[in-house]
Every structure is written in C-alpha cells, then in structure tokens.
Amino acid sequence: MNSIAFIFTRGPHGSSFGREGLDSILALLSFSDKIALFFVSDGVLQLTTNQKPHLILARDYISTFSILSLYEIKRFYICSAALIERGLTINTSNILGADILSPRTLRIMLNDYHRLITF
C-alpha cells in the first residue's frame, strides 16, 4: 500500500483547510497503513491547546485530531523552526503529543512517503 503524508501549512481558523485535511485523513484511513501528519509553517497552530474557536463563531474541529490515535495513526510531527517563528516554545503542549523535529529532519522523513497531500 502507498504511504501518505498529510502536510498542514495553514492556521486553524480563517479557512477550511485544516478541517478538510482532517476529513481527508479520516476518508483515506482504509487505503493506507502508513499515514503521517506533518505540521509546518502556520500549520503548527492547528495543534495548540486551549483554543476557543467559538469566540469567533468557528467550528471546533481541533479536538477531533485527538481521535486519530484510535485509528492507529501514531506519526505526528511538528517543525521546530515554525514553532519558534510564531513565538511558541518547543515545550509548548500540543493536543497530539507530536514529535518536534528540525526542518531538515522533516524533509528527510517526507522522502519516505509515496504521496504528499498539503492543506
């Protein structure tokens, strides 16, 4: 089976990219046994805790990321440089307990996937 990497590059609010990415992951679960999620650029904001989307009348889909572990998805990666650029620390908690890696390491890991899907 093909391995699939989902790359989240946009913030959680202001567009539907994050929600659509999550829906795509759930739809493709039965087609691949190797799925990973990579959070780079503004995508690192998808996983920050204590978000309050209801204050801006947005749907709270962020908590749905946490159910992915029930589907045997265990590969979650965050770009360390993107965290620092956004004023977040490497010790900032995230809802998935994702591994925080350097941009170089993320690029190397992405080479192991057959399909790259960006949101």
PyRosetta script that sets phi, psi and omega in degrees:
from pyrosetta import init, pose_from_sequence

init()
pose = pose_from_sequence("MNSIAFIFTRGPHGSSFGREGLDSILALLSFSDKIALFFVSDGVLQLTTNQKPHLILARDYISTFSILSLYEIKRFYICSAALIERGLTINTSNILGADILSPRTLRIMLNDYHRLITF")
pose.set_psi(1, 153.7)
pose.set_omega(1, 177.9)
pose.set_phi(2, -75.4)
pose.set_psi(2, 144.8)
pose.set_omega(2, 173.6)
pose.set_phi(3, -94.2)
pose.set_psi(3, 144.0)
pose.set_omega(3, -174.2)
pose.set_phi(4, -128.1)
pose.set_psi(4, 130.1)
pose.set_omega(4, 174.3)
pose.set_phi(5, -110.8)
pose.set_psi(5, 125.4)
pose.set_omega(5, 174.6)
pose.set_phi(6, -99.9)
pose.set_psi(6, 124.8)
pose.set_omega(6, -176.4)
pose.set_phi(7, -113.8)
pose.set_psi(7, 116.1)
pose.set_omega(7, 179.5)
pose.set_phi(8, -97.0)
pose.set_psi(8, 120.7)
pose.set_omega(8, -175.5)
pose.set_phi(9, -118.7)
pose.set_psi(9, -5.7)
pose.set_omega(9, -175.4)
pose.set_phi(10, -118.4)
pose.set_psi(10, 155.6)
pose.set_omega(10, 179.0)
pose.set_phi(11, -67.0)
pose.set_psi(11, 166.3)
pose.set_omega(11, -173.4)
pose.set_phi(12, -75.9)
pose.set_psi(12, -20.6)
pose.set_omega(12, -174.2)
pose.set_phi(13, -125.2)
pose.set_psi(13, 152.0)
pose.set_omega(13, -179.4)
pose.set_phi(14, 101.7)
pose.set_psi(14, -14.0)
pose.set_omega(14, 174.4)
pose.set_phi(15, -153.4)
pose.set_psi(15, 171.2)
pose.set_omega(15, -179.0)
pose.set_phi(16, -100.0)
pose.set_psi(16, 9.3)
pose.set_omega(16, -175.7)
pose.set_phi(17, -58.8)
pose.set_psi(17, -44.4)
pose.set_omega(17, -179.1)
pose.set_phi(18, -63.6)
pose.set_psi(18, -45.4)
pose.set_omega(18, 179.4)
pose.set_phi(19, -64.9)
pose.set_psi(19, -41.2)
pose.set_omega(19, 178.7)
pose.set_phi(20, -66.5)
pose.set_psi(20, -36.1)
pose.set_omega(20, 176.2)
pose.set_phi(21, -63.0)
pose.set_psi(21, -44.5)
pose.set_omega(21, 178.4)
pose.set_phi(22, -63.0)
pose.set_psi(22, -42.8)
pose.set_omega(22, 177.1)
pose.set_phi(23, -61.6)
pose.set_psi(23, -39.5)
pose.set_omega(23, 179.1)
pose.set_phi(24, -64.8)
pose.set_psi(24, -40.5)
pose.set_omega(24, 177.8)
pose.set_phi(25, -59.8)
pose.set_psi(25, -48.5)
pose.set_omega(25, -178.9)
pose.set_phi(26, -62.2)
pose.set_psi(26, -35.1)
pose.set_omega(26, 179.7)
pose.set_phi(27, -72.1)
pose.set_psi(27, -30.8)
pose.set_omega(27, -175.4)
pose.set_phi(28, -96.1)
pose.set_psi(28, 2.4)
pose.set_omega(28, -177.4)
pose.set_phi(29, -55.7)
pose.set_psi(29, -36.9)
pose.set_omega(29, -176.1)
pose.set_phi(30, -81.1)
pose.set_psi(30, -7.3)
pose.set_omega(30, -177.2)
pose.set_phi(31, -99.2)
pose.set_psi(31, -9.0)
pose.set_omega(31, -178.2)
pose.set_phi(32, -148.1)
pose.set_psi(32, 141.6)
pose.set_omega(32, 176.7)
pose.set_phi(33, -99.3)
pose.set_psi(33, -2.2)
pose.set_omega(33, 177.9)
pose.set_phi(34, -127.7)
pose.set_psi(34, 96.1)
pose.set_omega(34, 178.3)
pose.set_phi(35, -121.6)
pose.set_psi(35, 135.6)
pose.set_omega(35, 177.1)
pose.set_phi(36, -133.3)
pose.set_psi(36, 151.9)
pose.set_omega(36, 177.2)
pose.set_phi(37, -116.8)
pose.set_psi(37, 129.0)
pose.set_omega(37, 178.8)
pose.set_phi(38, -117.5)
pose.set_psi(38, 131.3)
pose.set_omega(38, -179.0)
pose.set_phi(39, -116.7)
pose.set_psi(39, 112.3)
pose.set_omega(39, -177.5)
pose.set_phi(40, -130.2)
pose.set_psi(40, 166.7)
pose.set_omega(40, 179.1)
pose.set_phi(41, 50.9)
pose.set_psi(41, -136.9)
pose.set_omega(41, 179.6)
pose.set_phi(42, -68.3)
pose.set_psi(42, -11.8)
pose.set_omega(42, 178.0)
pose.set_phi(43, -61.0)
pose.set_psi(43, -22.8)
pose.set_omega(43, 178.6)
pose.set_phi(44, -63.1)
pose.set_psi(44, -23.0)
pose.set_omega(44, -179.9)
pose.set_phi(45, -72.7)
pose.set_psi(45, -15.1)
pose.set_omega(45, 177.7)
pose.set_phi(46, -60.2)
pose.set_psi(46, -30.0)
pose.set_omega(46, -171.2)
pose.set_phi(47, -104.4)
pose.set_psi(47, 2.7)
pose.set_omega(47, -179.1)
pose.set_phi(48, -69.0)
pose.set_psi(48, 143.5)
pose.set_omega(48, -178.1)
pose.set_phi(49, -82.8)
pose.set_psi(49, 168.0)
pose.set_omega(49, 176.1)
pose.set_phi(50, 61.7)
pose.set_psi(50, 31.9)
pose.set_omega(50, 173.9)
pose.set_phi(51, -76.5)
pose.set_psi(51, 149.3)
pose.set_omega(51, -179.7)
pose.set_phi(52, -129.1)
pose.set_psi(52, 69.6)
pose.set_omega(52, -176.2)
pose.set_phi(53, -63.2)
pose.set_psi(53, -23.5)
pose.set_omega(53, 179.5)
pose.set_phi(54, -62.5)
pose.set_psi(54, -24.3)
pose.set_omega(54, 179.6)
pose.set_phi(55, -68.1)
pose.set_psi(55, -23.9)
pose.set_omega(55, 176.8)
pose.set_phi(56, -110.7)
pose.set_psi(56, 18.8)
pose.set_omega(56, 178.0)
pose.set_phi(57, 60.0)
pose.set_psi(57, 35.8)
pose.set_omega(57, 177.6)
pose.set_phi(58, -105.2)
pose.set_psi(58, 155.3)
pose.set_omega(58, 179.2)
pose.set_phi(59, -75.3)
pose.set_psi(59, 139.4)
pose.set_omega(59, 179.5)
pose.set_phi(60, -90.4)
pose.set_psi(60, 85.7)
pose.set_omega(60, 177.6)
pose.set_phi(61, -95.4)
pose.set_psi(61, -11.8)
pose.set_omega(61, -174.5)
pose.set_phi(62, -56.7)
pose.set_psi(62, -41.9)
pose.set_omega(62, -178.6)
pose.set_phi(63, -63.9)
pose.set_psi(63, -20.4)
pose.set_omega(63, 178.9)
pose.set_phi(64, -66.0)
pose.set_psi(64, -25.3)
pose.set_omega(64, 176.8)
pose.set_phi(65, -56.1)
pose.set_psi(65, -33.6)
pose.set_omega(65, -175.7)
pose.set_phi(66, -67.5)
pose.set_psi(66, -19.0)
pose.set_omega(66, 178.7)
pose.set_phi(67, -79.2)
pose.set_psi(67, -10.4)
pose.set_omega(67, -177.2)
pose.set_phi(68, -60.4)
pose.set_psi(68, -30.8)
pose.set_omega(68, 178.8)
pose.set_phi(69, -65.0)
pose.set_psi(69, -24.8)
pose.set_omega(69, 175.9)
pose.set_phi(70, -66.7)
pose.set_psi(70, -22.9)
pose.set_omega(70, 179.8)
pose.set_phi(71, -97.9)
pose.set_psi(71, 19.3)
pose.set_omega(71, 177.3)
pose.set_phi(72, 67.5)
pose.set_psi(72, 20.8)
pose.set_omega(72, 172.4)
pose.set_phi(73, -88.5)
pose.set_psi(73, 119.4)
pose.set_omega(73, -175.0)
pose.set_phi(74, -124.1)
pose.set_psi(74, -0.7)
pose.set_omega(74, -174.9)
pose.set_phi(75, -104.6)
pose.set_psi(75, 102.5)
pose.set_omega(75, 179.5)
pose.set_phi(76, -129.6)
pose.set_psi(76, 128.4)
pose.set_omega(76, -175.3)
pose.set_phi(77, -134.9)
pose.set_psi(77, 138.5)
pose.set_omega(77, 179.3)
pose.set_phi(78, -121.3)
pose.set_psi(78, 139.8)
pose.set_omega(78, 177.9)
pose.set_phi(79, -78.6)
pose.set_psi(79, 121.3)
pose.set_omega(79, -178.6)
pose.set_phi(80, -64.5)
pose.set_psi(80, -38.9)
pose.set_omega(80, -179.2)
pose.set_phi(81, -65.0)
pose.set_psi(81, -37.6)
pose.set_omega(81, 179.2)
pose.set_phi(82, -65.8)
pose.set_psi(82, -38.0)
pose.set_omega(82, 176.5)
pose.set_phi(83, -60.7)
pose.set_psi(83, -49.3)
pose.set_omega(83, -177.0)
pose.set_phi(84, -63.4)
pose.set_psi(84, -41.4)
pose.set_omega(84, 179.2)
pose.set_phi(85, -60.6)
pose.set_psi(85, -27.7)
pose.set_omega(85, -178.3)
pose.set_phi(86, -98.5)
pose.set_psi(86, 12.7)
pose.set_omega(86, 176.4)
pose.set_phi(87, 76.3)
pose.set_psi(87, 15.2)
pose.set_omega(87, 177.1)
pose.set_phi(88, -98.2)
pose.set_psi(88, 151.0)
pose.set_omega(88, 179.1)
pose.set_phi(89, -95.1)
pose.set_psi(89, 162.1)
pose.set_omega(89, 177.8)
pose.set_phi(90, -65.3)
pose.set_psi(90, -22.7)
pose.set_omega(90, 178.4)
pose.set_phi(91, -87.4)
pose.set_psi(91, 1.1)
pose.set_omega(91, 178.4)
pose.set_phi(92, -60.7)
pose.set_psi(92, 131.3)
pose.set_omega(92, -179.3)
pose.set_phi(93, -73.1)
pose.set_psi(93, 148.5)
pose.set_omega(93, 176.5)
pose.set_phi(94, -133.1)
pose.set_psi(94, 155.3)
pose.set_omega(94, -170.8)
pose.set_phi(95, -70.2)
pose.set_psi(95, -16.4)
pose.set_omega(95, -178.9)
pose.set_phi(96, -103.0)
pose.set_psi(96, -10.6)
pose.set_omega(96, -173.0)
pose.set_phi(97, 65.8)
pose.set_psi(97, 35.7)
pose.set_omega(97, -175.8)
pose.set_phi(98, -66.3)
pose.set_psi(98, 151.5)
pose.set_omega(98, 175.3)
pose.set_phi(99, -75.0)
pose.set_psi(99, 136.4)
pose.set_omega(99, 179.3)
pose.set_phi(100, -102.3)
pose.set_psi(100, 120.5)
pose.set_omega(100, -173.3)
pose.set_phi(101, -129.7)
pose.set_psi(101, 160.3)
pose.set_omega(101, 177.8)
pose.set_phi(102, -72.0)
pose.set_psi(102, 157.0)
pose.set_omega(102, 177.8)
pose.set_phi(103, -56.8)
pose.set_psi(103, -38.5)
pose.set_omega(103, 179.6)
pose.set_phi(104, -62.5)
pose.set_psi(104, -45.0)
pose.set_omega(104, 179.6)
pose.set_phi(105, -64.1)
pose.set_psi(105, -39.8)
pose.set_omega(105, 177.7)
pose.set_phi(106, -61.3)
pose.set_psi(106, -43.2)
pose.set_omega(106, 179.3)
pose.set_phi(107, -62.0)
pose.set_psi(107, -41.7)
pose.set_omega(107, 178.6)
pose.set_phi(108, -62.6)
pose.set_psi(108, -43.4)
pose.set_omega(108, -179.5)
pose.set_phi(109, -65.3)
pose.set_psi(109, -37.7)
pose.set_omega(109, -179.8)
pose.set_phi(110, -62.2)
pose.set_psi(110, -26.6)
pose.set_omega(110, 178.0)
pose.set_phi(111, -64.2)
pose.set_psi(111, -17.7)
pose.set_omega(111, -178.8)
pose.set_phi(112, -84.1)
pose.set_psi(112, -1.9)
pose.set_omega(112, -175.9)
pose.set_phi(113, -107.6)
pose.set_psi(113, 140.2)
pose.set_omega(113, -179.5)
pose.set_phi(114, -74.8)
pose.set_psi(114, -36.7)
pose.set_omega(114, -177.5)
pose.set_phi(115, -126.0)
pose.set_psi(115, 135.6)
pose.set_omega(115, 176.3)
pose.set_phi(116, -118.9)
pose.set_psi(116, 123.7)
pose.set_omega(116, -179.5)
pose.set_phi(117, -121.3)
pose.set_psi(117, 123.1)
pose.set_omega(117, -174.2)
pose.set_phi(118, -108.7)
pose.set_psi(118, 135.8)
pose.set_omega(118, 176.0)
pose.set_phi(119, -127.4)
pose.dump_pdb("model.pdb")
